Amino acid sequence: MLGSVLNQLMREEGLETPYNEWRLMEAWPEVVGQGIARFTRSTEIRNRTLFVRLTSSVVRQELMSGRKALAYRLNEHVGAQVIENIVFM
């Protein structure tokens, strides 16, 4: 009951999307694993696209091939359709 009231309040106040975006970025290390997360410099979401800055071109290339599946897993982790695409830089 209280959870649904809080969700409705967040939606009405325009806080649901920023909160889900924050949750998705916080989930990055858990979803991709610590091995890949240590090569991540930053993450940012703009226009439903997750931008990930990486320090390894090898990791970047590896992630490029599975980015649709990764976007799906991140959205599933959050329980909402937060992103549609991932750009690795």
N, C-alpha and C positions, 0 to 999 in steps of 0.2 A: 504494500500500500504506500508506504513512505517513499520507496524507490520510484514508483510510477509518478508520484507527485513531484519529486525532485527532477525526474526526466522531463516532465511537462513544463516545469518552471524554467529549466535550462533551455528547452526548445523555444519557449515564448520570449526569453530574454536574449536569444541569439548566441547562447553559450555552448550549445550542443556540438556544433561543428568544430570550434576551436578546441574544445575538450577532447573530442575524438581524434583530432589531428595530433594533439599532444600525446595522447595514449598510444597512437600508432608509432610516433617517433621514439617514445620510451620503450616500445616493444621490439624495436629494431634488433638490439643485441640478442634478445631471447629467441627471436624468430630465425635470424641468420646464423646464430652461434657466435661464441666469443672469438673463435679463430678469424672469422671475417670481420666481426665488429671492431677488432683492434686496428684494422686498416681503414676504418671509417673516420673521417675528420669531422663531418657535419652532415646533418639532415635538415631539410626544410620542405614545407609543402606550400605550393602556390598553384592555384587553379586546378585542384584535384590531381596534381602531379607531385610525386615525391622526388626531390633532388638530393642525391647522395654524393658527397665529395669523398673520394677514396685516395689513398696514398699508394696504391699498388695497381699498375696497369694489368697485371695478370689476374688479380681478383676482379677488377672492373670487367675484363673480357669474359671471365667465368660467369659473372652475375648477369651480363647482358643476355646470354642465351636463355636464361630462365626467369626473366623479369616479370612476365605475365603471371607465372605460377607464384612468384614471390609476392607480387601485389595482391593476389588472391589470398595467400596465407596471412599477410599482414592485415588485410581487411577482416578476415575470419577471426583473427586473434582479438581484434577490437570489437567485432560484432556489428560492424556498420560498413557501408560502402564509402570509405573515406578518400581513397585514391583510385585513379583509373590507369595511371602510367607511372613508370619510374625512369628517371634520367640519371645515369651515372656519369660523374665528372672526375 
